[in-house]
Amino acid sequence: MSDKQFKHKLYVKKNKEVSFTADTLAKIETVISHYPEGQQKSALIPVLQIAQEELGGSLNVDSMDYVAGLLHITPIEVYEVATFYSQFYLEPVGKYVIEVCQTGPCAICGGEDIMHYLEEKLHIKVGETTEDNLFSLKGVECLGACGSAPVMQVNTEFYEFLNIEKIDEIIATLRNTSELTKPESLSWKERLS
């Protein structure tokens, strides 16, 4: 074995203090209250969604440990969920995360062509982020809309029956609105409380 040890991103703790505002903590308490006493772990996914949104768009070990403490569960329980679902990002991502379905029905209906077109248009490969940090591109498994393939999701917005013209329109709209602040009503902490 070499002297170099592989360090998975989940083992890289930065020891940065993580905290939510009082308002966000109140929203999280409301989310937790929707579950039976002693079953606060059930609130893990919505609390991780809030954490990711509030803490810069991605999750790191420090933020996941903080969530574990809020829910009185072990950190590994948080890591398991955060690494399983594609909606959670363990690396920094762009303002807009474009997730293109890459399963059979979407592929048959042009999903692979959509993915290649997005790579060319954005000058990035799957798993990368544009230099301006505006777009990240991901391939994901089924988005649950096989009847309207090909499909993609951009953050929380869903787009169906895609073609090159629609992609151009979506990207142009996102670029034109990128300076606007996201309405509070679209934040996870507002949707979930």
N, C-alpha and C positions, 0 to 999 in steps of 0.2 A: 504494500500500500504506500502511496506517496504521502508526503508531508501535507499536501494540500487536501483539505476536506471540502466536500461538496456542501454548500449551505443552501438549503431550500429557502425560498422567500418567506415561508412561514416560521423559519427559525431565526430570521433576522429581525431582532427586536431593537428598535431605536431608542427606547426608553423616553419617548416624548410623552408629556402629559396630555391626555385626551379628556375633553369634557364637553358637554352640551350646555347650551344656554338654559336658563330656568324655564323658558317657554317650551323648548324642545323636550326637556325632561318631563314637563307636565303632559305634553302630547304622548310621550312614551308611556307614562303611567296610565293614560286613558286607553292606549292600545293594550297594555297588559291587563287592564281591568275587564277586557272582553273575554278573558279566559278564566276557568275555575281556579280557585285558590290552590297554590302549589303546582300549578301547571303553566307557570310563566314562560317555560321553554317554548310553548306554543306560539309565543309572540316573536320568536327569533327572526323569522324572515321579514316581517314588517319593520322590526327594529333595525335589522341590518340595512334595509332599504333606506331608512331615515339616516342611519349612520353614514352610509356611502354618500348620500346627497349632502349632508351637513358638513362632512369632513373632507371635502375636496374631490369627490367623484370616484374614489377607489378606497379599498380597505387594506390596512396593513395590520401587522401583529398587534401593535399597540391599540388600535381602534377596536379590533376584535376582542382583545382581552378586556377592554373597557365595557364592551357590550356584555361579555360573559359576567362581569361583576354586577352590572345592572340587573341581569336576569337570574343571578345566583346559580349559574351553571358553570361547568368547567370550560376552559378555553378550547379544548379539543372538540367539544360539542359545537362550538361556533365555527371552528376551522372546517369541520366536516361539511357543514351546510354551505359555507362561503365558497368552498372549492368544488362543490357538486353542481351548483346552479350557475348557468352562464350569465345570469343577470348581475352577478357580483364580480367586480374587477379587483384583482390583486396587484395590478400594475396601473399606473396613471393612464388615463384615456382622454381622448379629445372631448370637446363639448358635446358633440353628436356621435354616439356610438351606433354605427350601422351594422345590423345583424342580418345576414342573408341566409335564408333557409337553404340547406344543402342536402336535404333528403330526396328520395326517389321522385315523388310527384313534382316537386319544384324543379329538380334537375331535368326531368323529361320535358317540362314546360318552359325551359330556358333559364333556369336559375343559375346554372354554371356560366352561361353567357352574360348574365347580369353581373355576377361576381367579377368576371374578367373585365367587363366594361368599367365597373367601379374602380378596379385596380388601375386601369389606364387613365381614367378621368381624374382620379385623386392622386395619382403618381405614388401609390403605396401598394404594398402587398397585404394579404390577409394577416391580421395580427399586428399591423403597424398603425401609426398615427401620423397624420400630415404634419409638416414642419410648423404650421401655424397653430397646431393643437386644436384644430376645429373638428376634424373627423378621425375616427378610428373605425377600422373595418374588421368584422369578425364573421366567420362562418359558424352557423349554429345548427343544431339538430331541430327537428320539426317544430315549427311555430304554430301548428294546429290549424292551418287554413288550407289544406290540400286542395279543396274545391276551387280555390281562387289563386292557384299558383301561377307564376312564382310570386313569393312574398318576401318582405323584409320588415324589420322593425327598426325605427330610429328612436332611441331612448324609449319613451313609452308610447310612441305613435306607430301605428300599424299601416302598411301599404300593401295592397293586393293587385293582382293582374298586371304585374310590372312589365314594362318594355323600355327601350332606350329613351324614348321621348318622355315618359313619366319620370325616369331616373334623372334626366337633365332638369326637368321642372322641379323635382324635389330638392336636388342639390342647389339649384339657383335660389329657391325659396329659403333654404337653410342658410346659405351664404348671406342673403339680403337681410335676414332677421337675426343674424348671429350676435349683433350688438345689443339686441333687446334683452331685458331682464326677464327671466321666466316668471310668469304670474304665480303668486303665492298659492293660488287655488290649484295649481298643477304639481305642487310639491308633494312628496310622499307623506310628510307629516300632516298635511291638510287632508289628503285623501284617506288616510287611515285612522283619523281620530273622529 
